Amino acid sequence: MVEVKEQTNTALEKLCIDTVRVLAADAVQKANSGHPGTPMALAPVGHVLWANMMRYNPLNPDWPNRDRFILSAGHACMLQYSFLHLTGYDITLNDIKKFRQLHSKTAGHPEYGLLSGIEVTTGPLGQGFANGVGMAIAQKYLAARYNQPGFNLFDYKIFAICSDGDLMEGITSEAASIAGHLQLGNIIYVYDDNHISIEGNTSLTFDEDVEKRFEAYGWHVQVLSDGNDTKAIADAIRNAKQETSRPSLIKIRTHIAYGSPNKVDTAGAHGAPLGEAEVKLVKKKFGFDPDQYFVIPDKVLNYYREAGRKGQQEENQWHELYETYKKKYPELANEYELFSSGKLPAKWKEKIPVFSGEEKIATRKASGKVLNAIADNLPLLIGGSADLAPSTDTMQEKYESFAAENYSGRNFHFGIREHAMGAILNGMAVTKGLIPYGATFLIFSDYMRPPIRLAAIMKIRPIFIFTHDSIGLGEDGTTHQPVEQLAALRAVPNLTVIRPADANETAQAWRVALEHKDGPVALILTRQGLPVIDREKYEKANALERGAYILSESEGEPQVILIATGSEVHLLLKTQEKLKGESIASRVVSMPSWELFERQKEEYKEKIFPKNIRKRLAVEAGSPLGWHKYVTDDGDVLGINRFGESAPGDEVMKEFGFTVDNIVDRVRKMLK
């Protein structure tokens, strides 16, 4: 067992830190679940951050220029919960006693929106690390747009605590690389180097030189040998604050379950309670009564509450500065207030283009035209792609690139880092006012699944743009042709998936995405050109907001309902004409979004899919999984249950049966 140094802090400081250690041990023990060791080891780091180094106001956790804190090592959440309670956030000691219990604020990992002071939902390792990069980008953009000489409205820092597990995850490498490239000097991360993971010592799998690795990324790195030395920790954070051109990593050697005679420096303190007997030994070591629980000495509570009150004064000073700013720069102030309230400018929708004509246009191309048409009116709509801007049509043509030399740029180059892009977008999205978007091919949504899921859990609203949406993309073949991705995205609760049928549905999809409030939106767009549907002849595209609508009705009672999304809708319109020639009456339903449709009233759903019309055919160039909810047992689904082929898109679509003749034949068989 490694010998650990005794801390050399003042008596009150020691009592404060030890109180946090004991509180974490008690909470995990009472829950009989959790991770006690890391909060016990990191209590000195937390003390320095909350008592001296971070700018925050517990009475207004969302004030715009607060420092952000992220616990990327989310399993150590009792550390964060303890300091939030002690400094005066809306979390009671009773909440801590209910750690990990049903409907408690104190969930097993920090959850955004569940408890004030939690900036982002963490848990899957590496996500919080990358979220912080997004928050840092957001701060740089806000500062570039709104700060003026003498008015540093936005100069906050991004603090995070990360673990060995965070640094092992690949997303951390992606995010650290782009943070160094962008010279995000507003990042200050503490790396808890405790040498322990669930299976044992990290030497089992992890022996890289983290210091050299992050220096190679362009980070400022400091190494501390003693996680109990609060003076060294404070000095390192001050050094990091002064380093403005590089993100900072402070590597601190800690000892998991510090204070536990039998569990210190062991994997047994990582993911399980210490045990009643061991908790009592911990209390004895730190001078607490072993038979008392959840004890917070008055002098400790008073100390931390006073630390929390300092933030009230800082916020008051900021508001005084802002009032002066508002008088001098009223247009900028009004713009910021509008967007940070979640609203959009009046008449912005008037800029949405309407498409017409016989020329085919891919929905990715239409999306690019919409984006550029509305960009001037939405200055906080910012984003980019994973090195695919020319292919995804996500460049705002009138605006510059966001770069270390120009933080006012609106076009982001995430590089070939889809996983980090998703998490960075989430970090941007939790910054009030910003509307971030990111683009890649639909097939690579697989690389982005964790941040997509977390965005849905948090109900935040990044816009994910996925192009090249089916086997119709053609020659790139099986590795690039999505099949199961649409079904997988639709399975994510709170994620709204929209696959528009033509350019005008695409325009309306952007409108819906920008007005949507309760979760992320995924726009699913084609590579290949599609006909622009004649909206004088068929239903208007703004019906897209209802998820499904009757695009073209039969002259009499329909015998069959034809349903499709995206590129397959125009096939159904042609199919309807051919069926009409055979005296088969059909209704064509465009169904761009299951999620939007499910939010409609039952009367509307019955109008689109009457219970008495049982013959229904759904057509989509993807997995048929899930479609049987809408086609019923008497219906049929034309989908894909295998991987694609490498050939021109039209040929591949024909090979898989996405032709008018095949659809007509399926209808005939279904009606028989």
Order of alpha helices (4+ residues) and beta strands (2+ residues): alpha-alpha-beta-alpha-alpha-alpha-beta-alpha-alpha-beta-beta-beta-alpha-beta-alpha-beta-alpha-alpha-alpha-alpha-beta-alpha-beta-alpha-beta-alpha-beta-alpha-beta-alpha-beta-beta-beta-alpha-beta-alpha-alpha-beta-alpha-beta-alpha-alpha
